[in-house]
């Protein structure tokens, strides 16, 4: 049974059938005017209703009736006849104010047999109109008119009406129509709580390597007390590296460690690198973390910043694709960019606009503290808590096992002076994503021990872990492309769908990524583009397999 039908059956009868709820404002005003006369007669009926009416008639004629009654008579145009007033009197005693509505016959709403089915159809995911629901009811054997369906639905409570959560979605209904908690940050001092989140830009930029259109990911941290943006990083997608870079740069440049984070549930924040109880970034600096309720964007202050930022920065670019954008213009722009007829904005151009916007944003008035800018609130209210390490560098960490005075991390061997003293123990190794020539070793309680240097390295492994990650991703893409080529050739040869896994043993083995490509650092926008082999032509891709190839 549809949830709307269950709610409908649990409604009080008067909530569905009350004529007062479905009456117009004009009809309600008329009923209240009549009620003024009826209530006066009720108070004066100790001498009988007939005597009370005669007294009222004389008072109205002489103009000495109570002001409320006199205004009611003027609104009606004249004092009604005795029989009419008697009917109002009896209707009011039996039904209250609804009995005084114009044209009210006192008849209960007709209980049609199709009410439950009507609700089920109307609240289906495709959001049909009243006419469509009435047509479907008639096809199913019911007798329903368009106006009957409309009157029934409009007479229901808001949660079952045209703007119900079943038609517009539970999340949108909750955000637009339901009450929510109003949060104040006046009691939060600057530097105590940071709100972090990722946002996919509403602007198409030129990819730094390929030049093709792409939408970058902005990872930002906002101080809740002052509303200042304390750290940000621009990358290709939400990931732990960008998150770590943004917050570590903030802590280094501002020389301050926050007490709490209010974060999204995304992969960039809820991963082992950041969230591990022993080696994670939060544990490293003893920062309490609160993860937001999924789908509850109103609880994240930084979402308002992203919205404001797109209005001030994103809409400056012709490749904007956010709120209120022209979809036809977007498709034309992407087509021209692929054909080489349009130059897309570069990452540097967007960053220049963003930095200028941040300067204006920080010097604008604080939304809760009047008369002060966001920057002033930060400068005046910050109680700085510097990081403990003098040479502050935030590094991701992992547990390692010490054997023979060395340990192995990410297929690399590290050793250090007197490291053999910790043989058989577990230590924490902090490593640099961009430089694998060293690691820092800590005890499990966080006490720093020493710096361990790279002992041996296989030449097949790139110098940087970031380069290694790019090479691994590229190898996966080539592997998937090679499988697709095999599948197309097999289909052309046999005329039917072939399981690629079954014919892989006959396929040409894929060369290693190290043999085909020069490693590129994804964090260096000035790096040379990746060398690519000659692409396969369409004729070669779709050509039938020869007898030699089959063998």
C-alpha positions, 0 to 999 in steps of 0.5 A: 500500500502506498504511504500516502494511502496509509496516512490518508486512512489515519487522518481524523475525519474532520480533517478531510471533510471539514467545509471550513478548510475548503471554504474561500476567504470571502465565505469565511468572512460572511460566516463570521459576520453572521456569527456576530449577530447569532452570538448576540442573540444567544446572550440575550435569549433569557427573554426568549429568542423572539423577544431577543430578535425584537429588541435587536431590531429596535436597537438597530433601527435607533442605532444603539446596537453594540458596535460589533453587531452594528458593523455586522448589519452594515456588512450584510446590508440590512438585518435579515428576516426573522426566519433567516436569523432563526435558521442561522441560530439553529445551524450555529448551535448544531455545527458551529461556524461552518454551519453559517457558511454561504450555501452550506447544506450541512451535507458530508462530503461524498465518500467515493470508492476511488479515493485510495486509488486516486491518492496512489495514482496522484503520488506516483513518481511521474507526478500526473495531473488531475486529468490524467488521474481521472482518466486512469480511474475511468479506465480502471472501472471507476466513475471519476470527474476531473473536478472531483479529483481536483477538489479531493486532492486540494482538500487534503492536508499539505503533506498529501496535496499537490506539493507533497513529499511523494511528488517533489521528493522528501529531501526537497519537501523537508528543505522548503516546507518543514521547520528546521533548527536555526543555528547561531554561531555567536558562541563559537570563537574564531579558530575553534571549529572549521567546516570543510567540504568539496565543491565541483566548480560550475565552470568548465575549464581547460584541463592543464594537460589535455586542454579538454573541458573539465570541472575542477574540484574545490576543497575548502575549509571555513572558520565557522566563527569568523566565516573566513576561508582558512584553507583551500585546494583545487584538484581534479576530484575529491580525494585525501591528498587535496584535503590534506594539502588544504588543511595542512597549508592552512595550519602552517601559514596561519600557525594555528590548529583548530579544535574541531572539524565539521565535515562532509561524509565524502571520501576525501574526509572519511578515509584511513589517511585522515580518519585512522584512530592511530595514524590518521591526520585528525589523531595526529593533531588531536582534532575532534571530528563531527561528520554531517548528516548525509543530505542535510546541506543546511547544516553546513555553513560552507555550502552558502559560501559555495553558492555565493562564490559561484554567483560572484566568480562562476558567472563571470565566465562564459563556460558557466553551467550552474544555477540558471544557466542556458543549457543550449549555450552550454552544449554549443560551448562544449561542441565548439571547444571540442572542435577547437573553435573556442578557448576555454578559461585556464585554471590560472584564470579561474584562480585569479578571479577566486583570489580576488573574490576571497579578498572582497569576501573576507573584508565584507560584513560578518553576517551575525556580528554587525559593524565588523568584517569577517577578517576583523572578527578573525584577527580580534577573536583568534586565540592562536594554538601553534602546531607542536612541530617547529618544521611543520610538515603534515605527512600521511602516516602508516604503521610499519614493522621493524626488521633487521634495522629497516622496514618496507613501505610502499615497495620501498626499503628504509633504514636509519641509525640505531633503528635496529634497537626497535627490531620486532616493534611497530612504529608509525612512519610519516611519508611525503607524497612528493618525495619518497627519499625519507620518512619520519618515525614515531612511537605509537604514542606520537613521540618522534624518534628519527628520520629514516632514509630510502635504502634501495629503490627499484628503477621501475617505480617512479620517484614520486608516489603521486606519479606512481598513482597516475601511472597506475590509473593510466595503466587501468585505462589502457587495459580497459581500452584494450579489452574493448578492442578485443571485444569489437574484433571478436564480435566482427569475427563471430557475429555474436557477443563474446565474453572478453575474459574468455578470449583474453588468453589469445589477445596481444599482451598489454605493455607495461606503463613504464615502457609506453609513457613518461611519468607525469606529476599531476600536481605540476601544471607545467609538466610536459603532456603525456606521450601517446602512441599512434591512435587506432583508426576507425577502419582498423578498429572495425575491420573484420578479423582475418584468418591469420588473426584468428589463428 
